[in-house]
Amino acid sequence: MENFTAQRYTECRKEVELMLADNLILLRGLKGLTQEQAAEIAGVTRQSYSKWEQGVSHS
């Protein structure tokens, strides 16, 4: 098993955030939703949802 360093953990986390962002954009497009509609479904503000799609982390 690989021994994660703090730097590698950060790199992996960013990769996962970007994959999530790509999937959110793709799925929202497939459903024909606006960010506002998707945010309402997710129970967050449009601004928060937009940050998710940008891969912006809160940490």
Buried (B, 14 or more C-beta within 10 A) or exposed (E): EEEEEEEEEEEEEEEEBEEEBEEBBEEBEEEEBEBEBBBBEEEBEBEBBBBBBEBEEEE
